[in-house]
Amino acid sequence: MHQVNLAEDIYYLGFNDRRTHLFENFWPIPYGVSYNSYLIVDEKIALIDTVERTFIDDYLEQIDSLTQGRDVDYLVINHMEPDHSGALKAVVARYPNITLVGNKKTFDLVANYYQVSENQLEVYDDSELPLGKHRLTFAPIPMVHWPETMVTFEITEKILFSGDAFGSFGTLDGGIFNDELNIAHYEEELLRYFSNIVGKYCPHTQRALKKIQTLDLRVLAPTHGPVWRSNLKYILDRYEKWSTYTTDPGAVIVYGSMYGNTAKMADVIARQLAVRGVKNIRVYDASKTHASYIISDIFKYKAFIIGSAAYNNELFPAVESLVTKIEHMGIKNHLLGIFGSYGWNGGGVKNLQKFAETIKWELVYSPVEEKGTLKAEKFGQCIELANAMVDKLLI
Ligand code: FEO
């Protein structure tokens, strides 16, 4: 394989997964995902994170070819999720004298997942680990994405090994560094990765960014997606925007509909938003579009308008699943509109009102609920809901 250097003696050791359909067995990855590990060869040799277990054989072979028979001295564990720790046991078996580097929470997870409890070096904020001419420091960034998560900074070359932070879905198809590829291809997948994997922990991401901003950075090396060695502002600015729930003036409309009545209301509202000048409008059928794409767009746009048919006196199942996810993620700072079909005894709109109370977004207009097909009075209310949204959105 090509030898890929981040700097002299610092190597990229990543693998592309184009086979897995669902990341974490839940999130669709139509463009795949890469698992990025890194190797520093100095007086001491350090691996930074590993890869998903599928790639263990090739991974060990690549390490061997770069270390030329020497033992690896350290395995730095920035993040224990098995997409990165999957080769841990194999690495320990191959290099029995290796020292695992992590924090207390890391080692609790190492014991739980892999029953490995020897040769551990516990590090703290600003601990330093000299390798020779390269030196590593560490900083915990809890909950970006798990409680043990930390970042590792290589002082000499100013490289931050950032774990999931700044990562992206999408394989690295030849280009590995951001200046080797068309970054526009990753724009959507960067956000979908952030919003769905890290997005629940925006306040933690904000704290992590404040720590990272104190570093004199040259390279950002995450565990997924492109390695950033130029225009770091591109990705840092996006993380700042997304983690502060800063949105653009657009609208996401989602509906759950069995026979088209709730769908029709969505189209009326969408059309009126457009008539009033909203250019960014996305309308989704909750039964068809995976929640990850909808959540990604909620991080983009300020307005969220959701409709549900009544289904056995409850929310339509796909809508119920979606609003539960949104509640769990605790997304903040949006405008909300609600609509739906009554069926024979209601249940859709009634439960969306409970969602509104839980999520605490600003409800811009009274919920609009129609019985059966859309008729003149409720058509007018759909228009008014859209107008009320525009009045808040485009001020
Ligand atoms: Fe890429 Fe949280 O693991």
Residues whose N, C-alpha, C, O or C-beta is under 5 A from the ligand:
A	BS01	FEO	E81 D83 H145 D164
